[in-house]
Amino acid sequence: MSAADIAFDPHDPRFASEGVPFDKLARIRCEAPVFRTPAGAWYLSRFDDVAAALTDVDTFRADLGPITGLPGGVETIPAEQHYLSEIEEPRHKAIRRLLTAAMSSARLRQIEPLIAAECHRLIDAMLASRPANLHDDYAMAIPAFAMARIMALDEAAAQAFMVWSWDGTLMQRPATPGVPPGGPASHIFFRDYLAQQRAMATPSNDLMALMLAAEVEGAPLSDAEIITQLHFLIQAGVHTTRSLLAHLVNRLVQDAALWATLQADRALVPTFVEESLRRDSPVQRTTRRCVRETNIRGITLPAGAWVEMGIGSANHDEAVFDEGRDFRLDRAEPRRHLAFGAGSHVCPGAALARMEAQVAVTALLDRLERMEPVAGATYPPLPGSLGHQPIPAILVAR
């Protein structure tokens, strides 16, 4: 069947302010699950198709070239500037192992109390503000703080991470047209940071110790490779986690009944986080490139075709989720979603993001009687993708 009469562009910037048109996506899933976008890419909308494609990294290669200003894709980008998700096997697995080891469960246990203390410090500051802005003063600050601690960096670094998340430079590489000769601000920062770490008798943290000692395919990582992956950690670990936290607090401000439910039963906080990841997926779609010709639901996708993985649509798929448009805390498998991807390229920082989210929500519940929306304020839609809209609230202490 055809859905030629459905106007849908997965890159439409209005989604951040007007909301994702899930009614259109429901039609696409039903009538044209492999949907041709206005730009000529193929949009996968159903859960099973997106999960299978994300898992099949030999056919569908991650390619963030276009969103970093390089429409030719990874083939036109120097290899040392490829983000982790764009690196092919077996090199991807070897570098990924370094990053996941630096964010082990033991390391997360070490930094969890630090993140909790930071959440309480941020709440103290917000209680002195009327209204508070839960986006700028909470959701944006927590992942920047967490990633700075992973890298044994200070508050100034966390502030820089927030600036890059805000100004869009995290979506740039040295090869991006118009970028200064020294590269994006993050690359300049991490070049200095790497030089300092190399000058130490012992690196200051597990991440740098692992990356500096590693040999991948018989050779150490180059400085350019290390800097690219540090940049990628901020892109993936600050930029998108900010969106997750913004969705969580936005929903809590707007839903007093949900707030009361969580206050009465803190054991539901992890489920709340998972349902937000599913229903309000922080990343609504991600781009892949067909490495070889393949067929999905009778449609041939040629080698070189751009493919949009409709994560947000998949997480609403009626074939998998009863009442997928609804926000529910009683789902039998709350972690059954694609917010972190799937397969061997699933987000390496998923455990860190989950921990930050649960700690941030618990701190609010511990400290506040309620959060009141501000009369007359306009709130971001749910989901609002990676928008920067304020989330104003009156915080009432317990």
C-alpha positions as CSV (number, residue, x, y, z in Angstrom):
1,M,0.0,0.0,0.0
2,S,1.1,3.6,-0.5
3,A,1.2,6.5,1.9
4,A,2.1,9.1,-0.6
5,D,-0.5,11.4,0.8
6,I,1.1,11.4,4.2
7,A,3.4,14.4,4.7
8,F,6.1,13.4,7.1
9,D,9.8,14.5,7.4
10,P,11.7,12.8,10.2
11,H,14.0,15.8,10.3
12,D,11.3,18.4,10.7
13,P,12.6,20.9,13.3
14,R,9.0,21.7,14.4
15,F,8.8,18.5,16.3
16,A,10.8,20.1,19.1
17,S,8.2,22.8,19.7
18,E,5.0,21.3,18.3
19,G,5.5,17.6,19.1
20,V,6.0,14.5,17.1
21,P,2.9,13.6,14.9
22,F,2.3,10.1,16.2
23,D,-1.0,9.9,14.4
24,K,0.9,10.1,11.1
25,L,3.4,7.6,12.3
26,A,0.6,5.2,13.2
27,R,-0.7,5.5,9.6
28,I,2.9,4.9,8.2
29,R,3.3,1.8,10.3
30,C,0.0,0.5,9.0
31,E,0.1,1.6,5.3
32,A,3.8,2.0,4.4
33,P,6.1,0.7,7.2
34,V,9.1,1.3,4.9
35,F,8.4,4.9,4.1
36,R,10.1,7.1,1.5
37,T,11.0,10.5,3.1
38,P,11.0,13.8,1.2
39,A,14.8,13.6,1.1
40,G,14.7,10.2,-0.6
41,A,15.7,8.2,2.4
42,W,13.9,5.1,3.7
43,Y,12.2,5.5,7.1
44,L,11.7,2.2,9.1
45,S,8.7,2.6,11.4
46,R,8.0,-0.8,13.0
47,F,9.6,-2.2,16.1
48,D,10.8,-5.5,14.6
49,D,12.2,-3.8,11.5
50,V,14.1,-1.1,13.5
51,A,15.4,-3.6,16.0
52,A,16.6,-6.0,13.3
53,A,18.3,-3.2,11.3
54,L,20.0,-1.7,14.3
55,T,21.3,-5.2,15.1
56,D,22.5,-5.9,11.5
57,V,25.6,-3.6,11.6
58,D,27.0,-5.5,8.6
59,T,24.2,-4.2,6.4
60,F,23.3,-0.9,8.1
61,R,26.3,1.3,9.1
62,A,25.9,4.2,11.4
63,D,26.6,7.4,9.5
64,L,26.2,10.8,11.2
65,G,27.9,12.6,8.4
66,P,24.9,14.7,7.3
67,I,24.1,16.0,10.8
68,T,27.7,17.0,11.2
69,G,27.6,19.0,8.0
70,L,29.2,16.4,5.8
71,P,26.5,15.1,3.5
72,G,28.8,12.7,1.7
73,G,28.9,10.5,4.8
74,V,31.6,8.5,6.5
75,E,33.4,7.8,3.2
76,T,34.3,11.5,3.0
77,I,35.4,11.8,6.6
78,P,38.9,10.9,7.8
79,A,38.9,7.6,9.8
80,E,40.3,9.2,12.9
81,Q,37.2,11.5,13.0
82,H,34.7,8.6,12.9
83,Y,32.5,8.4,16.0
84,L,32.4,5.1,17.9
85,S,29.1,4.1,16.3
86,E,30.5,4.7,12.8
87,I,33.6,2.5,13.3
88,E,33.4,-0.9,11.6
89,E,34.1,-4.2,13.2
90,P,36.4,-5.5,14.6
91,R,37.8,-2.1,15.5
92,H,34.5,-0.9,16.9
93,K,34.3,-3.7,19.5
94,A,37.9,-3.1,20.7
95,I,37.4,0.7,21.2
96,R,33.9,0.2,22.7
97,R,35.4,-2.2,25.3
98,L,37.6,0.7,26.5
99,L,34.7,3.0,27.0
100,T,32.4,0.5,28.7
101,A,35.2,-0.6,31.1
102,A,35.6,3.1,32.2
103,M,31.9,3.1,33.0
104,S,31.7,-0.2,34.8
105,S,29.2,-0.9,37.5
106,A,32.0,-0.4,40.1
107,R,32.8,3.0,38.7
108,L,29.1,4.0,38.6
109,R,28.8,3.0,42.3
110,Q,31.7,5.3,43.1
111,I,30.2,8.4,41.3
112,E,26.5,7.8,42.3
113,P,26.8,9.5,45.6
114,L,28.6,12.4,44.0
115,I,25.8,12.8,41.5
116,A,23.2,12.6,44.2
117,A,25.0,15.3,46.2
118,E,25.1,17.5,43.0
119,C,21.4,17.0,42.5
120,H,20.7,18.2,46.0
121,R,23.0,21.2,45.5
122,L,21.1,22.1,42.3
123,I,17.7,21.7,44.1
124,D,19.0,24.1,46.9
125,A,19.7,26.7,44.2
126,M,16.4,26.1,42.4
127,L,14.4,26.5,45.7
128,A,15.8,30.0,45.9
129,S,14.5,30.8,42.4
130,R,10.9,31.5,41.5
131,P,10.3,30.0,39.1
132,A,13.0,27.5,38.7
133,N,14.0,26.4,35.2
134,L,14.2,22.6,35.4
135,H,15.9,22.4,32.0
136,D,18.8,24.8,32.4
137,D,19.3,24.4,36.1
138,Y,18.8,20.7,36.5
139,A,18.4,18.5,33.4
140,M,21.2,20.1,31.6
141,A,23.6,20.3,34.5
142,I,23.5,16.7,35.8
143,P,24.9,14.8,32.8
144,A,27.6,17.4,32.3
145,F,28.6,17.0,36.0
146,A,28.5,13.2,35.6
147,M,30.7,13.0,32.5
148,A,33.2,15.5,34.0
149,R,33.5,13.1,37.0
150,I,34.0,10.1,34.7
151,M,36.9,12.0,33.2
152,A,38.2,13.4,36.6
153,L,37.5,16.9,35.4
154,D,36.3,20.0,37.4
155,E,33.3,22.2,37.4
156,A,34.8,24.4,34.6
157,A,34.8,21.4,32.3
158,A,31.2,20.6,33.2
159,Q,30.2,24.1,32.3
160,A,32.0,23.8,29.0
161,F,30.2,20.5,28.2
162,M,26.9,22.4,28.8
163,V,27.9,25.2,26.4
164,W,28.8,22.7,23.7
165,S,25.5,20.9,24.2
166,W,23.7,24.2,23.9
167,D,25.5,25.9,21.0
168,G,25.6,22.9,18.6
169,T,29.3,22.5,18.4
170,L,28.9,18.9,19.5
171,M,27.5,18.3,16.0
172,Q,30.8,19.4,14.4
173,R,34.0,17.6,13.5
174,P,37.3,19.1,12.3
175,A,36.3,18.2,8.8
176,T,32.9,20.0,9.1
177,P,32.9,23.0,6.7
178,G,33.4,26.3,8.4
179,V,35.1,24.8,11.5
180,P,38.2,26.7,12.6
181,P,41.6,25.1,11.8
182,G,42.0,23.9,15.4
183,G,38.7,22.0,15.2
184,P,35.6,22.4,17.3
185,A,36.0,23.8,20.8
186,S,35.7,20.3,22.3
187,H,38.6,19.1,20.2
188,I,40.8,22.0,21.3
189,F,39.8,21.3,25.0
190,F,40.5,17.6,24.7
191,R,43.8,18.1,22.9
192,D,45.1,20.0,25.9
193,Y,43.5,17.5,28.3
194,L,45.2,14.6,26.4
195,A,48.6,16.3,26.5
196,Q,48.2,16.8,30.3
197,Q,47.2,13.1,30.8
198,R,50.2,11.9,28.7
199,A,52.6,14.1,30.8
200,M,51.4,12.4,34.1
201,A,53.2,9.5,35.6
202,T,49.8,7.8,35.9
203,P,46.6,9.0,34.1
204,S,44.1,10.6,36.5
205,N,41.2,8.3,35.7
206,D,40.4,4.8,34.4
207,L,39.1,6.1,31.0
208,M,42.4,7.8,30.1
209,A,44.5,5.0,31.5
210,L,42.7,2.5,29.3
211,M,42.8,4.6,26.2
212,L,46.5,5.5,26.5
213,A,47.5,1.9,27.2
214,A,45.3,0.3,24.5
215,E,46.6,-1.4,21.4
216,V,43.9,-1.9,18.7
217,E,44.8,-4.0,15.7
218,G,48.4,-4.0,16.8
219,A,48.8,-0.2,17.2
220,P,48.1,2.4,19.9
221,L,45.3,4.8,19.4
222,S,46.3,8.1,17.8
223,D,45.7,11.4,19.6
224,A,43.1,12.3,16.9
225,E,41.2,9.1,17.6
226,I,41.2,9.5,21.3
227,I,40.0,13.2,21.0
228,T,37.2,12.1,18.7
229,Q,36.0,9.5,21.1
230,L,36.2,11.9,24.1
231,H,34.1,14.3,22.0
232,F,31.7,11.5,21.2
233,L,31.3,10.7,24.9
234,I,30.1,14.3,25.5
235,Q,27.8,14.1,22.4
236,A,26.2,10.8,23.5
237,G,26.6,11.1,27.3
238,V,25.7,14.8,27.9
239,H,23.6,15.9,24.9
240,T,21.1,13.0,24.8
241,T,21.0,12.4,28.6
242,R,20.0,16.0,29.0
243,S,17.0,15.2,26.7
244,L,16.1,12.2,28.8
245,L,16.2,14.2,32.1
246,A,14.3,17.1,30.5
247,H,11.5,14.7,29.5
248,L,11.3,13.3,33.0
249,V,11.0,16.6,34.8
250,N,8.7,18.0,32.2
251,R,6.3,15.2,32.6
252,L,6.5,15.4,36.4
253,V,5.7,19.1,36.4
254,Q,2.7,18.6,34.2
255,D,1.3,15.4,35.8
256,A,0.5,15.8,39.5
257,A,-1.1,12.4,39.7
258,L,2.1,10.7,38.5
259,W,4.1,12.7,41.0
260,A,1.9,11.5,43.8
261,T,2.2,7.9,42.6
262,L,6.0,8.0,42.7
263,Q,6.0,9.7,46.1
264,A,3.9,6.9,47.4
265,D,6.1,4.1,45.9
266,R,9.7,4.9,45.1
267,A,10.2,1.4,43.7
268,L,8.3,2.7,40.6
269,V,11.1,5.2,39.8
270,P,13.1,2.8,37.6
271,T,9.9,1.9,35.7
272,F,9.1,5.6,35.3
273,V,12.5,6.1,33.7
274,E,12.0,3.2,31.3
275,E,8.5,4.3,30.3
276,S,9.8,7.8,29.6
277,L,12.6,6.2,27.5
278,R,10.0,4.3,25.5
279,R,7.1,6.8,25.3
280,D,9.1,10.0,25.1
281,S,12.3,8.6,23.4
282,P,15.0,11.2,23.7
283,V,16.3,10.3,20.3
284,Q,13.4,9.9,17.9
285,R,15.4,8.6,14.9
286,T,19.0,7.8,13.9
287,T,20.6,7.5,10.5
288,R,22.2,4.5,8.9
289,R,23.6,3.8,5.5
290,C,23.0,0.6,3.5
291,V,26.4,-1.1,2.9
292,R,24.8,-3.6,0.5
293,E,21.5,-4.1,-1.2
294,T,18.8,-5.5,1.1
295,N,15.1,-6.1,1.1
296,I,12.7,-5.1,3.8
297,R,9.0,-6.0,3.5
298,G,9.3,-6.4,-0.2
299,I,11.1,-3.1,-0.8
300,T,14.6,-3.2,-2.2
301,L,17.0,-0.8,-0.5
302,P,20.1,-0.4,-2.7
303,A,23.7,-0.2,-1.5
304,G,24.4,3.4,-0.5
305,A,20.8,4.2,0.5
306,W,20.2,6.4,3.5
307,V,17.9,4.7,6.1
308,E,16.2,6.4,9.0
309,M,15.7,4.2,12.0
310,G,12.4,5.4,13.5
311,I,13.1,4.7,17.1
312,G,10.2,6.9,18.4
313,S,7.8,5.2,16.0
314,A,9.0,1.7,16.9
315,N,8.6,2.4,20.6
316,H,4.9,3.1,19.9
317,D,4.3,0.1,17.6
318,E,0.8,-1.3,18.3
319,A,2.1,-4.8,17.5
320,V,4.4,-4.7,20.5
321,F,2.9,-2.1,23.0
322,D,-0.7,-2.1,24.1
323,E,-1.9,1.5,24.1
324,G,1.5,2.6,23.0
325,R,0.6,6.3,23.1
326,D,-0.3,6.1,26.8
327,F,2.2,6.6,29.6
328,R,1.9,3.6,31.9
329,L,3.8,2.2,34.8
330,D,2.3,-1.3,34.6
331,R,4.0,-2.6,31.5
332,A,5.2,-6.2,31.9
333,E,8.6,-5.6,30.2
334,P,9.4,-1.9,31.0
335,R,12.9,-2.3,29.4
336,R,11.5,-3.5,26.1
337,H,12.2,-0.4,24.0
338,L,14.9,0.8,21.5
339,A,15.7,4.2,23.2
340,F,19.4,3.0,23.6
341,G,19.5,1.2,20.3
342,A,20.0,-2.6,19.9
343,G,22.6,-5.2,19.3
344,S,26.3,-4.7,19.5
345,H,26.0,-1.0,19.0
346,V,23.6,-0.4,21.9
347,C,24.5,2.8,23.8
348,P,27.6,2.1,25.9
349,G,26.5,4.7,28.4
350,A,23.0,3.3,29.0
351,A,23.7,2.2,32.6
352,L,25.1,5.7,33.4
353,A,22.1,7.4,31.9
354,R,19.7,5.2,33.8
355,M,21.5,5.8,37.0
356,E,21.6,9.6,36.5
357,A,17.9,9.6,35.7
358,Q,16.9,7.5,38.8
359,V,19.1,9.6,41.1
360,A,17.8,12.9,39.7
361,V,14.1,11.9,40.1
362,T,14.6,10.4,43.6
363,A,16.3,13.6,44.7
364,L,13.4,15.7,43.6
365,L,10.9,13.4,45.4
366,D,13.0,13.4,48.6
367,R,13.3,17.2,48.7
368,L,10.0,18.5,47.3
369,E,6.4,18.3,48.4
370,R,5.4,19.1,44.8
371,M,6.4,20.9,41.6
372,E,3.8,23.3,40.3
373,P,3.5,24.5,36.7
374,V,3.7,28.2,36.1
375,A,0.4,29.7,35.1
376,G,0.5,30.9,31.5
377,A,3.8,29.2,30.7
378,T,4.2,27.1,27.5
379,Y,5.8,23.7,28.1
380,P,7.7,21.7,25.6
381,P,5.8,18.8,24.0
382,L,6.3,15.2,25.1
383,P,8.5,14.2,23.4
384,G,10.3,17.4,22.5
385,S,13.4,15.7,21.0
386,L,16.6,17.7,21.8
387,G,15.0,21.1,22.2
388,H,16.3,23.7,24.5
389,Q,13.0,25.1,25.8
390,P,12.7,26.1,29.4
391,I,10.7,24.0,31.9
392,P,9.5,26.6,34.5
393,A,8.2,25.3,37.8
394,I,7.5,26.5,41.3
395,L,9.2,24.1,43.7
396,V,7.6,23.6,47.1
397,A,10.0,22.1,49.7
398,R,8.9,19.2,51.9
